[in-house]
Amino acid sequence: MVGEQVAPDARVRKAPNRQSRSCTVCRLRKVKCDRVKPCHACCAHGYPSKCVYETVPGEEARPISQAEEIRNLRAEIRDLRARIEDDNDANQAQGLRRLDQLESLFESIRSAPLRIVDRVVRDIRAAHGGLKQDLTPVGPWEGREAYERTSSILPIRRRLLANSPGGSSSDDAEKSEDDDDWQRMSQDGTSDSSSSSSTISIINLQRPAVDVFVERFLDAFSPEVDSKHGRAGAIRAAAEIRMFSPLISDAFEAVSVAFFGRSIQDKRIEASGFRLYPRVLRGLQDALVDPEKSKAESTLVTVILLLAFESVERTALSGVPAHVRGAVRLIEHRGPENHMYGVEHLLFTELRPYWIGGALAARVPSFLAREEWKTIPWSAGTTEKNILHHLLDLAVDIPGLLAQSDRFEKEQRSSVMGAHEITVKQAALWNGIAELTAKFHQWHIDYVENAPDGPPQEEEQTSEQDFPVFHRRDLRTGAEIPAIKFVYPNLLLAQTMCVYYSMRLILSSIDTRPEDRVTPMEQYELACGICQSLQWYIQTAPGNMINRLAFPVRVAWEAFPDGGPERRFMMEVLQLVEKRHSLGLWGSAMPELSTRAESPLNTN
């Protein structure tokens, strides 16, 4: 009826909030987004973990998650394997055929070019929970044969296999693009394998074998532990995005193959990892000179993987510190805001002791001591600071004091300062040492003496536990006696206490105050505290988490006199770790981690 008033609620229906059509990064960059999570644009620019879709009124359905579909396929493969083991012969044959089909489809999604993967995942979603029809899958490295011709599989067959027959005219343009992608991928694989031995050729072609190597590497360097033991999932999280970055994928393959070969003492497999190493280095060098790629998470991941590689192989005396310094420079270049989320946040926070250790070894002030680096990476609430990070907030000031002490000694030797200037500068140094020492004491009261799970306990050592027995000096008589060992409620507290002992030792090395300084006897006790923690930690820590104590162990080594029982014990431990964990870094006394001013690796 004319003039009839219509209630506002009847005329206007508010659209429900839905996922944004484009990811946040593409919106800011004002580029087209393909609505895959992570989208092609984010992957191409090296930021897959930053591909986030915000809720925006009126937009359409949520993005497609490649990682989600891959996890679903992996779960189905695991379930199918378990059922096959329990089935009779007839059912096993059918199950094995289905298993082969699923594994091939998973491999295609894992290694195909990005735009092909995007379409495959869409088709899987359209099939309502997965492919139910039988497949005859043969990968592109096996002649690019077609999948089984069934109506529900036909779109995937066309997009996965460039030489498959049939298809409508509307697919011709897409198919031509896909042919080019598969051709380039096949040519890349051929060129790599043709220049290497048969061993590396086999590894390149049999991708499931490489996945086994990667899983073995992740179990060692990124074991699954709960937060009470300290987070160790950074490298595992990085592995989940390797499918989106050729650089990360190559780095994981090189490092994991070399580690696997070393761990089983197979020189051929280990050499295969070495053959991939130069390609990774070239890719990393190209990324570092690119203004945008140098800040990409793929570049940071690769640098850290090469650091892990050096801890395994120890290709050169300066290898580990060089990679630490490179990673630290890259972190500074990226800025604190780029370490608030995702893989980048985990790599910065979990490996923060290494970054501070690099500054201590170099004896130079660190940008990590700035307030923004102590706050901004945690400002998004991705993780919370634990007892270790509160300690590191103090420890990061030590490199500046070391540099101040070195300058003061150099100026004293050069006789360029007058008596008054010497007094002023020495007082400034002593005041800095006294203030930081007081903060360490307060930290110990707040976080160790009042720890929720209690402080460490003491136990007697026994020679029946397949571990060297630590003998120390009786400081009253000088006699060698077996020391007690420390037992901790969790790995995080054990690591934190070893870092605490090492930081106090390093700070005490420049403490020349006439009063309240750490005495030589106290220094000896701090070093013994690290040794007394080693048995429990090494026998408790999964994988290669023992690497987290490498720096404290070196600091303790330098606190003991040469030829004594303490160093004999430590050498036995170093050799034990190298043998059990395939860590070449531990095969010596790790001189590259020295914090002494006269160290040959000191950058000053």
MISE-832483 format. One record per residue (C-alpha): residue in three letters; residue number from 1; x, y, z. Coordinates in steps of 0.25 Angstrom, whole numbers, plus 5000, padded with zeros to 4 digits. Example, Ala and Ser with C-alpha at 12.3 -4.5 7.8 and 13.67 -1.06 7.14 Angstrom:
<rs>
R   code   pos      u      v      w
R    ALA     1   5049   4982   5031
R    SER     2   5055   4996   5029
</rs>
This chain:
<rs>
R   code   pos      u      v      w
R    MET     1   5000   5000   5000
R    VAL     2   5005   5014   4996
R    GLY     3   5010   5022   5008
R    GLU     4   5011   5009   5017
R    GLN     5   5022   5010   5027
R    VAL     6   5031   4998   5027
R    ALA     7   5039   4995   5039
R    PRO     8   5054   4997   5038
R    ASP     9   5056   4982   5042
R    ALA    10   5047   4977   5031
R    ARG    11   5054   4986   5020
R    VAL    12   5069   4984   5024
R    ARG    13   5075   4971   5028
R    LYS    14   5089   4972   5033
R    ALA    15   5098   4963   5026
R    PRO    16   5105   4952   5035
R    ASN    17   5120   4954   5038
R    ARG    18   5128   4945   5029
R    GLN    19   5143   4943   5026
R    SER    20   5149   4953   5017
R    ARG    21   5150   4950   5002
R    SER    22   5165   4955   5003
R    CYS    23   5175   4952   5013
R    THR    24   5181   4964   5021
R    VAL    25   5194   4965   5014
R    CYS    26   5187   4965   5000
R    ARG    27   5178   4976   5005
R    LEU    28   5189   4984   5010
R    ARG    29   5197   4982   4997
R    LYS    30   5185   4984   4989
R    VAL    31   5188   4972   4980
R    LYS    32   5178   4960   4976
R    CYS    33   5177   4949   4986
R    ASP    34   5174   4935   4982
R    ARG    35   5167   4932   4995
R    VAL    36   5176   4920   4998
R    LYS    37   5182   4919   5012
R    PRO    38   5193   4923   5011
R    CYS    39   5191   4930   4998
R    HIS    40   5200   4930   4986
R    ALA    41   5204   4944   4988
R    CYS    42   5208   4942   5002
R    CYS    43   5216   4930   4999
R    ALA    44   5223   4937   4987
R    HIS    45   5227   4948   4996
R    GLY    46   5232   4938   5007
R    TYR    47   5221   4941   5018
R    PRO    48   5212   4929   5018
R    SER    49   5210   4930   5033
R    LYS    50   5205   4944   5032
R    CYS    51   5194   4940   5022
R    VAL    52   5182   4944   5032
R    TYR    53   5167   4945   5028
R    GLU    54   5160   4955   5037
R    THR    55   5145   4955   5039
R    VAL    56   5138   4966   5030
R    PRO    57   5123   4968   5029
R    GLY    58   5117   4963   5015
R    GLU    59   5129   4955   5011
R    GLU    60   5128   4941   5006
R    ALA    61   5133   4928   5012
R    ARG    62   5145   4924   5019
R    PRO    63   5158   4922   5011
R    ILE    64   5163   4908   5007
R    SER    65   5174   4903   5016
R    GLN    66   5184   4894   5008
R    ALA    67   5191   4890   5022
R    GLU    68   5177   4885   5027
R    GLU    69   5175   4876   5015
R    ILE    70   5189   4871   5016
R    ARG    71   5187   4868   5031
R    ASN    72   5174   4861   5028
R    LEU    73   5181   4852   5017
R    ARG    74   5192   4849   5027
R    ALA    75   5182   4845   5038
R    GLU    76   5175   4836   5028
R    ILE    77   5188   4829   5023
R    ARG    78   5192   4827   5038
R    ASP    79   5178   4820   5041
R    LEU    80   5179   4812   5028
R    ARG    81   5193   4807   5032
R    ALA    82   5188   4803   5045
R    ARG    83   5176   4795   5039
R    ILE    84   5184   4788   5029
R    GLU    85   5193   4782   5040
R    ASP    86   5181   4776   5046
R    ASP    87   5174   4771   5034
R    ASN    88   5174   4757   5027
R    ASP    89   5182   4755   5014
R    ALA    90   5170   4759   5004
R    ASN    91   5167   4772   5012
R    GLN    92   5181   4775   5013
R    ALA    93   5183   4775   4998
R    GLN    94   5171   4785   4996
R    GLY    95   5176   4793   5008
R    LEU    96   5190   4794   5002
R    ARG    97   5185   4799   4988
R    ARG    98   5177   4810   4995
R    LEU    99   5189   4813   5004
R    ASP   100   5197   4815   4991
R    GLN   101   5186   4824   4985
R    LEU   102   5186   4833   4997
R    GLU   103   5201   4834   4998
R    SER   104   5202   4838   4984
R    LEU   105   5191   4848   4985
R    PHE   106   5198   4854   4997
R    GLU   107   5211   4854   4990
R    SER   108   5205   4862   4978
R    ILE   109   5199   4872   4988
R    ARG   110   5212   4874   4995
R    SER   111   5221   4876   4984
R    ALA   112   5213   4881   4972
R    PRO   113   5213   4896   4967
R    LEU   114   5205   4905   4976
R    ARG   115   5194   4908   4966
R    ILE   116   5192   4893   4963
R    VAL   117   5191   4891   4978
R    ASP   118   5181   4902   4980
R    ARG   119   5172   4895   4970
R    VAL   120   5174   4881   4976
R    VAL   121   5170   4886   4990
R    ARG   122   5157   4892   4984
R    ASP   123   5153   4880   4977
R    ILE   124   5156   4871   4990
R    ARG   125   5147   4881   4998
R    ALA   126   5136   4879   4987
R    ALA   127   5137   4864   4988
R    HIS   128   5131   4866   5002
R    GLY   129   5142   4861   5011
R    GLY   130   5152   4854   5002
R    LEU   131   5153   4846   4989
R    LYS   132   5145   4833   4990
R    GLN   133   5147   4827   4977
R    ASP   134   5159   4818   4974
R    LEU   135   5171   4824   4968
R    THR   136   5183   4819   4960
R    PRO   137   5193   4830   4964
R    VAL   138   5206   4831   4957
R    GLY   139   5214   4843   4960
R    PRO   140   5220   4853   4950
R    TRP   141   5234   4847   4952
R    GLU   142   5229   4834   4947
R    GLY   143   5224   4838   4933
R    ARG   144   5212   4847   4938
R    GLU   145   5202   4836   4935
R    ALA   146   5187   4839   4937
R    TYR   147   5179   4836   4950
R    GLU   148   5167   4826   4949
R    ARG   149   5156   4832   4939
R    THR   150   5145   4834   4949
R    SER   151   5135   4846   4948
R    SER   152   5139   4851   4962
R    ILE   153   5154   4850   4960
R    LEU   154   5154   4856   4946
R    PRO   155   5156   4871   4950
R    ILE   156   5168   4867   4958
R    ARG   157   5174   4857   4948
R    ARG   158   5174   4869   4938
R    ARG   159   5181   4878   4947
R    LEU   160   5191   4869   4953
R    LEU   161   5195   4862   4941
R    ALA   162   5199   4870   4929
R    ASN   163   5199   4858   4919
R    SER   164   5185   4853   4923
R    PRO   165   5176   4852   4911
R    GLY   166   5162   4858   4910
R    GLY   167   5156   4870   4916
R    SER   168   5147   4881   4912
R    SER   169   5151   4893   4903
R    SER   170   5149   4902   4915
R    ASP   171   5161   4895   4922
R    ASP   172   5171   4897   4911
R    ALA   173   5177   4910   4916
R    GLU   174   5178   4904   4930
R    LYS   175   5184   4891   4925
R    SER   176   5195   4898   4917
R    GLU   177   5199   4906   4929
R    ASP   178   5200   4893   4937
R    ASP   179   5208   4886   4926
R    ASP   180   5218   4897   4927
R    ASP   181   5218   4896   4943
R    TRP   182   5220   4881   4942
R    GLN   183   5231   4882   4931
R    ARG   184   5239   4892   4939
R    MET   185   5238   4884   4952
R    SER   186   5242   4871   4944
R    GLN   187   5254   4879   4938
R    ASP   188   5258   4884   4951
R    GLY   189   5258   4870   4957
R    THR   190   5266   4864   4945
R    SER   191   5276   4875   4946
R    ASP   192   5279   4873   4960
R    SER   193   5280   4858   4960
R    SER   194   5288   4857   4947
R    SER   195   5299   4865   4954
R    SER   196   5300   4856   4966
R    SER   197   5302   4841   4969
R    SER   198   5292   4830   4969
R    THR   199   5290   4832   4984
R    ILE   200   5285   4847   4983
R    SER   201   5277   4843   4971
R    ILE   202   5269   4833   4979
R    ILE   203   5267   4843   4990
R    ASN   204   5262   4854   4981
R    LEU   205   5252   4844   4974
R    GLN   206   5247   4837   4986
R    ARG   207   5240   4848   4993
R    PRO   208   5234   4839   5004
R    ALA   209   5248   4836   5008
R    VAL   210   5252   4850   5009
R    ASP   211   5239   4852   5018
R    VAL   212   5245   4841   5027
R    PHE   213   5258   4848   5028
R    VAL   214   5251   4861   5031
R    GLU   215   5243   4855   5042
R    ARG   216   5255   4849   5048
R    PHE   217   5262   4862   5048
R    LEU   218   5250   4869   5055
R    ASP   219   5249   4858   5066
R    ALA   220   5263   4862   5069
R    PHE   221   5264   4877   5067
R    SER   222   5249   4880   5070
R    PRO   223   5244   4870   5080
R    GLU   224   5230   4871   5085
R    VAL   225   5230   4875   5100
R    ASP   226   5220   4882   5108
R    SER   227   5222   4897   5113
R    LYS   228   5228   4893   5126
R    HIS   229   5240   4887   5119
R    GLY   230   5242   4899   5110
R    ARG   231   5236   4901   5096
R    ALA   232   5243   4894   5085
R    GLY   233   5234   4894   5074
R    ALA   234   5240   4906   5065
R    ILE   235   5247   4897   5055
R    ARG   236   5235   4887   5054
R    ALA   237   5226   4899   5051
R    ALA   238   5235   4904   5040
R    ALA   239   5235   4890   5034
R    GLU   240   5220   4891   5033
R    ILE   241   5221   4903   5023
R    ARG   242   5233   4897   5015
R    MET   243   5223   4893   5004
R    PHE   244   5221   4908   5001
R    SER   245   5236   4911   5000
R    PRO   246   5246   4905   4991
R    LEU   247   5257   4911   4999
R    ILE   248   5252   4905   5012
R    SER   249   5249   4892   5005
R    ASP   250   5263   4890   5000
R    ALA   251   5269   4894   5013
R    PHE   252   5261   4884   5021
R    GLU   253   5265   4873   5011
R    ALA   254   5280   4876   5012
R    VAL   255   5280   4877   5027
R    SER   256   5271   4865   5030
R    VAL   257   5278   4856   5020
R    ALA   258   5292   4859   5025
R    PHE   259   5287   4858   5039
R    PHE   260   5280   4844   5036
R    GLY   261   5293   4839   5029
R    ARG   262   5302   4843   5041
R    SER   263   5292   4838   5051
R    ILE   264   5292   4824   5045
R    GLN   265   5307   4825   5040
R    ASP   266   5304   4824   5026
R    LYS   267   5314   4833   5018
R    ARG   268   5307   4832   5005
R    ILE   269   5294   4838   5011
R    GLU   270   5302   4848   5019
R    ALA   271   5309   4852   5006
R    SER   272   5296   4854   4999
R    GLY   273   5292   4864   5009
R    PHE   274   5305   4871   5006
R    ARG   275   5303   4872   4991
R    LEU   276   5290   4879   4994
R    TYR   277   5297   4889   5003
R    PRO   278   5303   4898   4992
R    ARG   279   5289   4900   4985
R    VAL   280   5283   4904   4998
R    LEU   281   5295   4914   5001
R    ARG   282   5292   4920   4987
R    GLY   283   5278   4922   4989
R    LEU   284   5280   4928   5003
R    GLN   285   5290   4938   4997
R    ASP   286   5280   4942   4986
R    ALA   287   5270   4944   4997
R    LEU   288   5279   4953   5006
R    VAL   289   5282   4963   4995
R    ASP   290   5267   4965   4991
R    PRO   291   5261   4976   5000
R    GLU   292   5248   4969   5002
R    LYS   293   5252   4954   5002
R    SER   294   5263   4958   5012
R    LYS   295   5252   4960   5022
R    ALA   296   5244   4948   5018
R    GLU   297   5242   4937   5029
R    SER   298   5247   4927   5019
R    THR   299   5261   4934   5019
R    LEU   300   5261   4934   5034
R    VAL   301   5257   4919   5035
R    THR   302   5268   4915   5025
R    VAL   303   5279   4923   5033
R    ILE   304   5274   4915   5046
R    LEU   305   5274   4902   5039
R    LEU   306   5288   4904   5034
R    LEU   307   5292   4907   5048
R    ALA   308   5286   4893   5052
R    PHE   309   5294   4887   5040
R    GLU   310   5307   4893   5046
R    SER   311   5304   4888   5060
R    VAL   312   5303   4874   5053
R    GLU   313   5315   4874   5043
R    ARG   314   5324   4885   5049
R    THR   315   5329   4888   5035
R    ALA   316   5338   4899   5041
R    LEU   317   5343   4904   5054
R    SER   318   5336   4917   5051
R    GLY   319   5323   4911   5045
R    VAL   320   5314   4912   5057
R    PRO   321   5318   4926   5062
R    ALA   322   5317   4931   5047
R    HIS   323   5303   4926   5046
R    VAL   324   5299   4931   5059
R    ARG   325   5304   4945   5055
R    GLY   326   5297   4944   5042
R    ALA   327   5284   4940   5048
R    VAL   328   5285   4952   5059
R    ARG   329   5288   4962   5048
R    LEU   330   5276   4957   5040
R    ILE   331   5267   4958   5052
R    GLU   332   5272   4972   5055
R    HIS   333   5269   4976   5040
R    ARG   334   5255   4970   5041
R    GLY   335   5252   4978   5054
R    PRO   336   5244   4974   5066
R    GLU   337   5230   4976   5060
R    ASN   338   5233   4964   5050
R    HIS   339   5235   4955   5062
R    MET   340   5222   4956   5068
R    TYR   341   5214   4944   5061
R    GLY   342   5216   4930   5055
R    VAL   343   5229   4924   5052
R    GLU   344   5237   4936   5053
R    HIS   345   5232   4939   5067
R    LEU   346   5236   4924   5071
R    LEU   347   5249   4925   5065
R    PHE   348   5253   4938   5072
R    THR   349   5248   4934   5086
R    GLU   350   5252   4919   5086
R    LEU   351   5266   4922   5081
R    ARG   352   5268   4935   5089
R    PRO   353   5279   4929   5097
R    TYR   354   5287   4926   5085
R    TRP   355   5285   4941   5080
R    ILE   356   5290   4946   5093
R    GLY   357   5301   4936   5094
R    GLY   358   5306   4941   5081
R    ALA   359   5307   4955   5086
R    LEU   360   5314   4950   5099
R    ALA   361   5324   4942   5090
R    ALA   362   5327   4955   5082
R    ARG   363   5327   4964   5094
R    VAL   364   5320   4975   5087
R    PRO   365   5307   4982   5092
R    SER   366   5295   4976   5086
R    PHE   367   5282   4983   5080
R    LEU   368   5275   4972   5088
R    ALA   369   5277   4980   5101
R    ARG   370   5268   4991   5096
R    GLU   371   5254   4992   5102
R    GLU   372   5246   4989   5089
R    TRP   373   5253   4976   5087
R    LYS   374   5249   4972   5102
R    THR   375   5235   4975   5100
R    ILE   376   5230   4976   5085
R    PRO   377   5232   4962   5081
R    TRP   378   5223   4957   5093
R    SER   379   5213   4969   5091
R    ALA   380   5203   4961   5083
R    GLY   381   5201   4950   5094
R    THR   382   5206   4939   5084
R    THR   383   5214   4933   5096
R    GLU   384   5217   4938   5110
R    LYS   385   5231   4941   5116
R    ASN   386   5235   4929   5125
R    ILE   387   5246   4928   5136
R    LEU   388   5257   4927   5125
R    HIS   389   5253   4940   5118
R    HIS   390   5252   4948   5130
R    LEU   391   5266   4943   5133
R    LEU   392   5270   4947   5118
R    ASP   393   5265   4961   5120
R    LEU   394   5276   4963   5130
R    ALA   395   5287   4955   5123
R    VAL   396   5285   4963   5110
R    ASP   397   5292   4975   5118
R    ILE   398   5305   4967   5120
R    PRO   399   5311   4968   5106
R    GLY   400   5311   4983   5108
R    LEU   401   5318   4982   5121
R    LEU   402   5328   4973   5114
R    ALA   403   5331   4983   5103
R    GLN   404   5332   4994   5114
R    SER   405   5342   4986   5122
R    ASP   406   5350   4983   5109
R    ARG   407   5351   4998   5105
R    PHE   408   5355   5002   5119
R    GLU   409   5366   4992   5120
R    LYS   410   5371   4996   5106
R    GLU   411   5371   5011   5110
R    GLN   412   5378   5008   5122
R    ARG   413   5389   5000   5115
R    SER   414   5391   5011   5105
R    SER   415   5393   5022   5116
R    VAL   416   5384   5032   5109
R    MET   417   5375   5034   5122
R    GLY   418   5378   5043   5134
R    ALA   419   5376   5038   5148
R    HIS   420   5363   5045   5150
R    GLU   421   5357   5039   5137
R    ILE   422   5362   5025   5141
R    THR   423   5355   5027   5154
R    VAL   424   5342   5031   5147
R    LYS   425   5341   5020   5137
R    GLN   426   5345   5010   5147
R    ALA   427   5334   5014   5156
R    ALA   428   5324   5014   5145
R    LEU   429   5328   5000   5141
R    TRP   430   5327   4995   5156
R    ASN   431   5314   5002   5158
R    GLY   432   5308   4994   5145
R    ILE   433   5313   4981   5150
R    ALA   434   5308   4983   5164
R    GLU   435   5294   4987   5159
R    LEU   436   5293   4975   5150
R    THR   437   5298   4966   5161
R    ALA   438   5287   4971   5170
R    LYS   439   5277   4968   5159
R    PHE   440   5282   4954   5157
R    HIS   441   5281   4951   5172
R    GLN   442   5266   4957   5172
R    TRP   443   5263   4948   5160
R    HIS   444   5268   4936   5168
R    ILE   445   5259   4939   5179
R    ASP   446   5246   4942   5171
R    TYR   447   5247   4931   5161
R    VAL   448   5256   4920   5167
R    GLU   449   5254   4920   5182
R    ASN   450   5239   4922   5179
R    ALA   451   5237   4913   5167
R    PRO   452   5223   4907   5166
R    ASP   453   5229   4893   5165
R    GLY   454   5240   4895   5175
R    PRO   455   5255   4897   5174
R    PRO   456   5265   4887   5169
R    GLN   457   5268   4875   5178
R    GLU   458   5281   4868   5182
R    GLU   459   5284   4853   5179
R    GLU   460   5296   4844   5180
R    GLN   461   5303   4840   5167
R    THR   462   5305   4825   5164
R    SER   463   5314   4819   5154
R    GLU   464   5303   4809   5150
R    GLN   465   5295   4820   5142
R    ASP   466   5303   4819   5129
R    PHE   467   5308   4833   5131
R    PRO   468   5322   4839   5135
R    VAL   469   5323   4842   5150
R    PHE   470   5327   4856   5153
R    HIS   471   5338   4858   5163
R    ARG   472   5341   4871   5168
R    ARG   473   5351   4877   5178
R    ASP   474   5349   4879   5193
R    LEU   475   5352   4893   5195
R    ARG   476   5357   4891   5209
R    THR   477   5366   4879   5206
R    GLY   478   5368   4879   5191
R    ALA   479   5364   4865   5190
R    GLU   480   5356   4859   5179
R    ILE   481   5342   4855   5183
R    PRO   482   5330   4850   5176
R    ALA   483   5320   4862   5175
R    ILE   484   5305   4861   5177
R    LYS   485   5296   4863   5165
R    PHE   486   5284   4873   5163
R    VAL   487   5271   4867   5160
R    TYR   488   5260   4877   5154
R    PRO   489   5245   4877   5153
R    ASN   490   5246   4880   5139
R    LEU   491   5255   4883   5127
R    LEU   492   5252   4898   5126
R    LEU   493   5257   4900   5141
R    ALA   494   5270   4892   5138
R    GLN   495   5273   4899   5125
R    THR   496   5270   4913   5132
R    MET   497   5279   4909   5144
R    CYS   498   5291   4906   5135
R    VAL   499   5289   4919   5128
R    TYR   500   5288   4926   5141
R    TYR   501   5301   4920   5146
R    SER   502   5308   4923   5132
R    MET   503   5304   4938   5133
R    ARG   504   5308   4939   5147
R    LEU   505   5322   4933   5143
R    ILE   506   5323   4943   5131
R    LEU   507   5320   4955   5139
R    SER   508   5329   4951   5150
R    SER   509   5341   4950   5140
R    ILE   510   5341   4966   5139
R    ASP   511   5337   4968   5154
R    THR   512   5349   4975   5160
R    ARG   513   5342   4982   5171
R    PRO   514   5349   4982   5185
R    GLU   515   5337   4978   5192
R    ASP   516   5325   4969   5189
R    ARG   517   5331   4963   5177
R    VAL   518   5329   4948   5173
R    THR   519   5341   4941   5179
R    PRO   520   5349   4930   5172
R    MET   521   5343   4919   5181
R    GLU   522   5329   4924   5177
R    GLN   523   5333   4924   5163
R    TYR   524   5337   4909   5165
R    GLU   525   5323   4906   5171
R    LEU   526   5316   4913   5159
R    ALA   527   5324   4904   5149
R    CYS   528   5321   4892   5157
R    GLY   529   5306   4895   5157
R    ILE   530   5306   4893   5142
R    CYS   531   5314   4880   5143
R    GLN   532   5305   4875   5154
R    SER   533   5293   4878   5145
R    LEU   534   5298   4870   5133
R    GLN   535   5294   4856   5136
R    TRP   536   5279   4859   5139
R    TYR   537   5278   4868   5127
R    ILE   538   5285   4859   5117
R    GLN   539   5277   4846   5122
R    THR   540   5264   4854   5122
R    ALA   541   5264   4863   5110
R    PRO   542   5258   4857   5097
R    GLY   543   5264   4858   5084
R    ASN   544   5276   4868   5083
R    MET   545   5271   4878   5093
R    ILE   546   5284   4876   5099
R    ASN   547   5289   4887   5090
R    ARG   548   5283   4897   5099
R    LEU   549   5294   4894   5109
R    ALA   550   5305   4896   5099
R    PHE   551   5308   4910   5103
R    PRO   552   5308   4908   5118
R    VAL   553   5316   4896   5117
R    ARG   554   5327   4904   5109
R    VAL   555   5326   4915   5120
R    ALA   556   5328   4904   5131
R    TRP   557   5340   4898   5123
R    GLU   558   5347   4911   5123
R    ALA   559   5345   4913   5138
R    PHE   560   5353   4900   5142
R    PRO   561   5368   4898   5142
R    ASP   562   5374   4889   5131
R    GLY   563   5377   4875   5135
R    GLY   564   5368   4874   5146
R    PRO   565   5357   4864   5149
R    GLU   566   5346   4874   5145
R    ARG   567   5351   4875   5131
R    ARG   568   5353   4860   5130
R    PHE   569   5338   4859   5133
R    MET   570   5334   4869   5123
R    MET   571   5342   4863   5112
R    GLU   572   5335   4850   5115
R    VAL   573   5322   4857   5114
R    LEU   574   5325   4864   5101
R    GLN   575   5329   4851   5095
R    LEU   576   5317   4844   5100
R    VAL   577   5308   4854   5094
R    GLU   578   5315   4854   5081
R    LYS   579   5313   4839   5080
R    ARG   580   5299   4838   5085
R    HIS   581   5293   4850   5078
R    SER   582   5302   4851   5065
R    LEU   583   5306   4866   5068
R    GLY   584   5320   4869   5063
R    LEU   585   5320   4882   5071
R    TRP   586   5321   4874   5084
R    GLY   587   5333   4866   5079
R    SER   588   5343   4876   5084
R    ALA   589   5343   4886   5095
R    MET   590   5335   4896   5086
R    PRO   591   5345   4907   5086
R    GLU   592   5337   4914   5076
R    LEU   593   5327   4917   5087
R    SER   594   5338   4924   5096
R    THR   595   5334   4937   5103
R    ARG   596   5348   4941   5106
R    ALA   597   5354   4954   5101
R    GLU   598   5366   4947   5095
R    SER   599   5358   4936   5088
R    PRO   600   5362   4936   5073
R    LEU   601   5348   4936   5069
R    ASN   602   5345   4949   5076
R    THR   603   5341   4960   5066
R    ASN   604   5348   4971   5073
</rs>
